[in-house]
Amino acid sequence: MKKLLFIIPYFIMSEASAQEIPNSVPEDKMNIIKTNVTGFAFRNINLSYERSINRWFAVNIGFGTVAEGKVPFMNAFLNDEDEKNFQNLKIKATNFTIEPRFYIGEGYGKGFYFAPYYRYSKVFTNTFDFTFDYNAFETTYPIPLKGLGDANGNSGGLMVGAQFFLNTQHSFVLDFWIAGAHYGSGKGDFTLTSDVILTSEMQAQLKKEIQNLDVPFVDYTVETNANGARIKVDGPWAGFRSGFSLGYRF
C-alpha cells in the first residue's frame, strides 16, 4: 500500500508533464516582424507583420517596394531587335500582401503552414526613350519618342512554407517560403510622346510597330494621334514567391 501511495504522485507528475509538451511554445508572444532577406537581391525592400490569432491560425501582412532599375529578364519576352528600343527603360514597383496562415505543426507561429493570399502590385516606369523608323520615299527616318506609364494588378495565390524559432527564448524566427504562386488580372496605361507632329501615315506606321511587339501573355490596344501614342494594357498578372525571412517575435 505504501508503495502504491509512492507511485501515484509519480504518474500524476508524468501526466502533467506530458500535457505541457504541446504547449511548449509560449503563448504570450503573438507578434512577429520579419523581412525577406532574399528579396534584397532583387532590389525588394520589404517588411511584414504576423499576428497569431490562436494556435493554428495567424494573419501575415506584408509591404514591399522595389527600387528603380532595369526590367529583369526582359530578353525572355522581347527579341533582340525590340529590346533595343527599350535600352534605358527602368521600372520601380510596390506591393501589398495579406496572407491568412494555417499552421499544421506546433502552432503559434511555428511549423509547416499553408497560406492562401491576396496581392496588389503596382509598377511604374521612368521616362524612357523609344524610337520608331518611319519609312517614306524609300528612306528611313528615325522618329524619337518619350515613354512613361504604370500598371497595376490584383491576384490571388497559395503559399506553402515552414517557420522555425532560432533560439530557446523563441524570439528570433526563420520563415522559409518553400513555394508560392499567384495569378490574376492587370491593367496599365502608357504614353509615347514625340516633339515631331505626326502625320496620319506616321501614326499608322507607329501603331503597326507597337502592335508587332512580341510581348507574351499581354493584351493591349494602341491609339495614335499627332503627338504620339497611348497603349492600354489589359491581361493576366502572375508571379512566384520563394525565399527566407528573418524576424523577431514578441
C-alpha beads as a LAMMPS data file, in Angstrom:
LAMMPS data file: protein, C-alpha beads

250 atoms
249 bonds

1 atom types
1 bond types

-500.0 500.0 xlo xhi
-500.0 500.0 ylo yhi
-500.0 500.0 zlo zhi

Masses

1 110.0

Atoms # bond

1 1 1 0.000 0.000 0.000
2 1 1 2.842 2.363 0.883
3 1 1 4.476 1.555 -2.461
4 1 1 1.219 2.378 -4.246
5 1 1 0.955 5.744 -2.496
6 1 1 4.520 6.486 -3.555
7 1 1 3.941 5.592 -7.220
8 1 1 0.673 7.526 -7.703
9 1 1 2.257 11.041 -7.408
10 1 1 4.920 9.949 -9.906
11 1 1 2.281 9.112 -12.519
12 1 1 0.403 12.342 -11.804
13 1 1 3.572 14.394 -12.391
14 1 1 4.364 12.438 -15.551
15 1 1 0.877 13.058 -16.913
16 1 1 1.129 16.766 -16.162
17 1 1 4.482 16.980 -17.930
18 1 1 3.102 15.154 -20.956
19 1 1 0.234 17.622 -21.151
20 1 1 2.661 20.530 -21.157
21 1 1 4.586 19.347 -24.233
22 1 1 2.060 20.562 -26.840
23 1 1 2.025 23.955 -25.097
24 1 1 5.808 24.335 -25.183
25 1 1 5.519 27.366 -27.474
26 1 1 4.991 30.455 -25.282
27 1 1 1.582 31.918 -25.985
28 1 1 2.486 35.380 -24.707
29 1 1 4.481 36.151 -27.865
30 1 1 1.823 36.537 -30.532
31 1 1 3.514 39.047 -32.882
32 1 1 6.342 38.684 -35.404
33 1 1 8.049 41.361 -37.517
34 1 1 10.032 39.981 -40.467
35 1 1 11.894 40.894 -43.643
36 1 1 12.549 38.629 -46.613
37 1 1 16.344 38.831 -46.899
38 1 1 16.450 37.110 -50.298
39 1 1 14.283 39.903 -51.703
40 1 1 17.111 42.414 -51.275
41 1 1 18.984 40.663 -54.092
42 1 1 16.157 41.821 -56.392
43 1 1 16.035 45.397 -55.014
44 1 1 12.931 44.477 -52.982
45 1 1 12.914 46.292 -49.634
46 1 1 10.168 44.659 -47.611
47 1 1 8.634 44.274 -44.175
48 1 1 5.848 42.037 -42.861
49 1 1 3.911 41.648 -39.632
50 1 1 2.376 38.379 -38.439
51 1 1 -0.219 38.120 -35.677
52 1 1 -1.245 34.782 -34.180
53 1 1 -4.994 34.588 -33.582
54 1 1 -4.869 31.149 -31.982
55 1 1 -2.633 28.071 -32.092
56 1 1 -3.315 27.127 -35.706
57 1 1 -4.362 30.429 -37.335
58 1 1 -2.423 33.651 -37.971
59 1 1 -2.580 36.637 -40.317
60 1 1 0.523 37.949 -42.102
61 1 1 0.512 41.391 -43.760
62 1 1 3.421 42.469 -45.945
63 1 1 4.561 45.533 -47.863
64 1 1 7.437 45.814 -50.318
65 1 1 8.948 48.386 -52.626
66 1 1 11.311 47.634 -55.492
67 1 1 13.893 50.342 -56.169
68 1 1 14.153 51.690 -59.704
69 1 1 16.247 49.549 -62.013
70 1 1 16.328 47.599 -65.248
71 1 1 13.500 45.252 -66.158
72 1 1 14.585 41.747 -65.083
73 1 1 14.662 39.047 -67.782
74 1 1 13.438 41.477 -70.467
75 1 1 15.207 39.436 -73.145
76 1 1 12.999 36.497 -72.177
77 1 1 9.900 38.145 -73.697
78 1 1 11.355 40.566 -76.287
79 1 1 13.551 39.678 -79.235
80 1 1 16.906 41.417 -79.661
81 1 1 15.583 43.954 -82.172
82 1 1 12.630 45.008 -79.995
83 1 1 14.762 45.100 -76.857
84 1 1 16.999 47.740 -78.440
85 1 1 14.020 50.132 -78.413
86 1 1 13.907 49.965 -74.600
87 1 1 17.591 50.236 -73.677
88 1 1 17.082 52.861 -70.966
89 1 1 13.730 51.572 -69.695
90 1 1 13.660 51.212 -65.903
91 1 1 10.889 50.277 -63.513
92 1 1 10.054 50.558 -59.837
93 1 1 7.250 48.791 -58.016
94 1 1 5.281 48.445 -54.804
95 1 1 3.244 45.526 -53.480
96 1 1 0.883 44.782 -50.611
97 1 1 0.032 41.250 -49.467
98 1 1 -2.457 39.919 -46.939
99 1 1 -1.946 36.276 -46.065
100 1 1 -4.030 34.146 -43.665
101 1 1 -1.861 31.274 -42.407
102 1 1 -2.980 27.845 -41.272
103 1 1 -0.343 26.048 -39.195
104 1 1 -0.263 22.265 -39.171
105 1 1 2.790 21.949 -36.924
106 1 1 3.341 23.022 -33.334
107 1 1 1.472 26.259 -33.935
108 1 1 1.596 29.790 -32.584
109 1 1 3.856 30.732 -35.478
110 1 1 5.899 27.540 -35.579
111 1 1 5.907 24.666 -38.055
112 1 1 4.623 23.988 -41.540
113 1 1 1.799 26.138 -42.870
114 1 1 -0.243 26.793 -45.972
115 1 1 -1.463 30.284 -46.754
116 1 1 -3.940 31.483 -49.383
117 1 1 -3.161 35.128 -50.080
118 1 1 -4.171 38.276 -51.960
119 1 1 -1.598 40.612 -53.518
120 1 1 -1.904 44.088 -55.003
121 1 1 1.022 45.246 -57.137
122 1 1 1.809 48.479 -58.955
123 1 1 4.639 49.104 -61.427
124 1 1 5.931 52.480 -62.645
125 1 1 8.362 53.272 -65.462
126 1 1 10.895 56.048 -65.762
127 1 1 10.752 58.423 -68.721
128 1 1 12.349 56.203 -71.348
129 1 1 13.346 56.627 -74.990
130 1 1 11.589 54.846 -77.823
131 1 1 12.490 55.281 -81.488
132 1 1 10.497 54.035 -84.431
133 1 1 11.661 54.026 -88.027
134 1 1 9.348 55.888 -90.379
135 1 1 9.693 54.703 -93.959
136 1 1 8.826 57.115 -96.785
137 1 1 10.090 57.531 -100.318
138 1 1 12.446 54.572 -99.850
139 1 1 14.144 56.374 -96.995
140 1 1 14.072 55.620 -93.265
141 1 1 13.603 58.488 -90.810
142 1 1 14.118 57.709 -87.077
143 1 1 11.394 59.386 -85.002
144 1 1 12.280 59.697 -81.281
145 1 1 9.568 59.498 -78.632
146 1 1 9.474 59.661 -74.827
147 1 1 7.598 56.969 -72.957
148 1 1 6.035 56.893 -69.493
149 1 1 3.422 54.782 -67.758
150 1 1 2.284 52.487 -64.969
151 1 1 0.372 49.246 -64.445
152 1 1 -1.316 47.559 -61.504
153 1 1 -2.535 44.058 -60.794
154 1 1 -4.745 42.150 -58.380
155 1 1 -4.006 38.489 -57.857
156 1 1 -4.634 35.583 -55.545
157 1 1 -2.406 32.641 -54.747
158 1 1 -1.231 29.985 -52.335
159 1 1 1.972 29.778 -50.274
160 1 1 3.414 26.684 -48.631
161 1 1 6.129 27.282 -46.047
162 1 1 7.656 26.461 -42.685
163 1 1 8.620 28.730 -39.801
164 1 1 11.173 27.951 -37.102
165 1 1 12.382 29.549 -33.870
166 1 1 16.139 30.132 -33.764
167 1 1 16.748 30.433 -30.025
168 1 1 15.451 28.921 -26.798
169 1 1 13.541 32.100 -25.920
170 1 1 11.590 31.734 -29.200
171 1 1 12.346 35.363 -30.025
172 1 1 14.166 35.035 -33.360
173 1 1 12.400 33.479 -36.322
174 1 1 13.304 31.953 -39.683
175 1 1 10.407 31.845 -42.152
176 1 1 11.084 29.627 -45.184
177 1 1 8.799 30.360 -48.129
178 1 1 9.037 26.967 -49.806
179 1 1 6.902 27.915 -52.807
180 1 1 4.119 30.321 -53.598
181 1 1 2.405 31.376 -56.805
182 1 1 -0.327 33.870 -57.641
183 1 1 -2.439 34.710 -60.666
184 1 1 -4.881 37.486 -61.500
185 1 1 -5.500 40.376 -63.854
186 1 1 -3.714 43.633 -64.514
187 1 1 -4.282 46.948 -66.266
188 1 1 -1.848 49.579 -67.468
189 1 1 -1.690 52.900 -69.282
190 1 1 1.419 54.036 -71.174
191 1 1 2.054 57.045 -73.383
192 1 1 4.641 57.775 -76.072
193 1 1 5.127 61.458 -76.886
194 1 1 7.021 62.969 -79.822
195 1 1 8.265 66.515 -80.435
196 1 1 7.539 65.874 -84.117
197 1 1 3.978 66.391 -85.317
198 1 1 2.996 63.010 -86.673
199 1 1 1.130 62.767 -89.954
200 1 1 -1.588 60.179 -90.421
201 1 1 0.894 57.951 -92.292
202 1 1 3.416 58.258 -89.452
203 1 1 0.694 57.377 -86.928
204 1 1 -0.298 54.300 -88.925
205 1 1 3.291 53.041 -89.039
206 1 1 3.843 53.769 -85.348
207 1 1 0.672 51.882 -84.432
208 1 1 1.716 48.895 -86.520
209 1 1 5.207 48.809 -84.987
210 1 1 3.843 48.827 -81.424
211 1 1 1.254 46.166 -82.267
212 1 1 4.011 43.969 -83.696
213 1 1 5.975 43.941 -80.448
214 1 1 6.037 40.296 -79.425
215 1 1 5.101 40.598 -75.737
216 1 1 3.682 37.268 -74.489
217 1 1 0.668 36.960 -72.153
218 1 1 -0.210 40.654 -72.526
219 1 1 -3.254 42.038 -74.315
220 1 1 -3.050 45.691 -75.268
221 1 1 -4.651 48.231 -77.562
222 1 1 -2.915 51.138 -79.295
223 1 1 -4.287 54.576 -80.082
224 1 1 -2.217 57.134 -82.020
225 1 1 -2.522 60.863 -82.537
226 1 1 -0.431 63.744 -83.827
227 1 1 1.593 63.831 -80.593
228 1 1 2.371 60.121 -80.258
229 1 1 0.577 57.036 -78.948
230 1 1 -1.322 55.659 -75.986
231 1 1 -1.090 51.977 -75.038
232 1 1 -3.716 50.431 -72.781
233 1 1 -2.757 47.095 -71.232
234 1 1 -5.282 44.522 -70.031
235 1 1 -4.268 40.953 -69.364
236 1 1 -3.147 38.288 -66.913
237 1 1 -0.948 39.098 -63.910
238 1 1 1.121 36.338 -62.356
239 1 1 4.077 35.872 -60.030
240 1 1 6.102 33.431 -57.948
241 1 1 7.314 33.732 -54.337
242 1 1 10.113 31.925 -52.546
243 1 1 12.854 32.821 -50.096
244 1 1 13.915 33.203 -46.475
245 1 1 12.690 35.760 -43.969
246 1 1 14.295 36.634 -40.651
247 1 1 12.197 38.077 -37.876
248 1 1 11.699 38.968 -34.230
249 1 1 8.859 37.530 -32.137
250 1 1 7.370 39.485 -29.234

Bonds

1 1 1 2
2 1 2 3
3 1 3 4
4 1 4 5
5 1 5 6
6 1 6 7
7 1 7 8
8 1 8 9
9 1 9 10
10 1 10 11
11 1 11 12
12 1 12 13
13 1 13 14
14 1 14 15
15 1 15 16
16 1 16 17
17 1 17 18
18 1 18 19
19 1 19 20
20 1 20 21
21 1 21 22
22 1 22 23
23 1 23 24
24 1 24 25
25 1 25 26
26 1 26 27
27 1 27 28
28 1 28 29
29 1 29 30
30 1 30 31
31 1 31 32
32 1 32 33
33 1 33 34
34 1 34 35
35 1 35 36
36 1 36 37
37 1 37 38
38 1 38 39
39 1 39 40
40 1 40 41
41 1 41 42
42 1 42 43
43 1 43 44
44 1 44 45
45 1 45 46
46 1 46 47
47 1 47 48
48 1 48 49
49 1 49 50
50 1 50 51
51 1 51 52
52 1 52 53
53 1 53 54
54 1 54 55
55 1 55 56
56 1 56 57
57 1 57 58
58 1 58 59
59 1 59 60
60 1 60 61
61 1 61 62
62 1 62 63
63 1 63 64
64 1 64 65
65 1 65 66
66 1 66 67
67 1 67 68
68 1 68 69
69 1 69 70
70 1 70 71
71 1 71 72
72 1 72 73
73 1 73 74
74 1 74 75
75 1 75 76
76 1 76 77
77 1 77 78
78 1 78 79
79 1 79 80
80 1 80 81
81 1 81 82
82 1 82 83
83 1 83 84
84 1 84 85
85 1 85 86
86 1 86 87
87 1 87 88
88 1 88 89
89 1 89 90
90 1 90 91
91 1 91 92
92 1 92 93
93 1 93 94
94 1 94 95
95 1 95 96
96 1 96 97
97 1 97 98
98 1 98 99
99 1 99 100
100 1 100 101
101 1 101 102
102 1 102 103
103 1 103 104
104 1 104 105
105 1 105 106
106 1 106 107
107 1 107 108
108 1 108 109
109 1 109 110
110 1 110 111
111 1 111 112
112 1 112 113
113 1 113 114
114 1 114 115
115 1 115 116
116 1 116 117
117 1 117 118
118 1 118 119
119 1 119 120
120 1 120 121
121 1 121 122
122 1 122 123
123 1 123 124
124 1 124 125
125 1 125 126
126 1 126 127
127 1 127 128
128 1 128 129
129 1 129 130
130 1 130 131
131 1 131 132
132 1 132 133
133 1 133 134
134 1 134 135
135 1 135 136
136 1 136 137
137 1 137 138
138 1 138 139
139 1 139 140
140 1 140 141
141 1 141 142
142 1 142 143
143 1 143 144
144 1 144 145
145 1 145 146
146 1 146 147
147 1 147 148
148 1 148 149
149 1 149 150
150 1 150 151
151 1 151 152
152 1 152 153
153 1 153 154
154 1 154 155
155 1 155 156
156 1 156 157
157 1 157 158
158 1 158 159
159 1 159 160
160 1 160 161
161 1 161 162
162 1 162 163
163 1 163 164
164 1 164 165
165 1 165 166
166 1 166 167
167 1 167 168
168 1 168 169
169 1 169 170
170 1 170 171
171 1 171 172
172 1 172 173
173 1 173 174
174 1 174 175
175 1 175 176
176 1 176 177
177 1 177 178
178 1 178 179
179 1 179 180
180 1 180 181
181 1 181 182
182 1 182 183
183 1 183 184
184 1 184 185
185 1 185 186
186 1 186 187
187 1 187 188
188 1 188 189
189 1 189 190
190 1 190 191
191 1 191 192
192 1 192 193
193 1 193 194
194 1 194 195
195 1 195 196
196 1 196 197
197 1 197 198
198 1 198 199
199 1 199 200
200 1 200 201
201 1 201 202
202 1 202 203
203 1 203 204
204 1 204 205
205 1 205 206
206 1 206 207
207 1 207 208
208 1 208 209
209 1 209 210
210 1 210 211
211 1 211 212
212 1 212 213
213 1 213 214
214 1 214 215
215 1 215 216
216 1 216 217
217 1 217 218
218 1 218 219
219 1 219 220
220 1 220 221
221 1 221 222
222 1 222 223
223 1 223 224
224 1 224 225
225 1 225 226
226 1 226 227
227 1 227 228
228 1 228 229
229 1 229 230
230 1 230 231
231 1 231 232
232 1 232 233
233 1 233 234
234 1 234 235
235 1 235 236
236 1 236 237
237 1 237 238
238 1 238 239
239 1 239 240
240 1 240 241
241 1 241 242
242 1 242 243
243 1 243 244
244 1 244 245
245 1 245 246
246 1 246 247
247 1 247 248
248 1 248 249
249 1 249 250
